[in-house]
């Protein structure tokens, strides 16, 4: 499952605003969390299977 930009725009006002000091946009982070929930994997394995990159989070 992955949220498209169009779908994200419909719910964006319900989510916290993105701070200026983050390198990963909210849509990418949301899609990474959905991937983990859907596949039951850890964030470590998520980096290989989606656009989410752990190094940008400082891991």
Beta strands, then each sheet from edge to edge (+ up, - down):
end
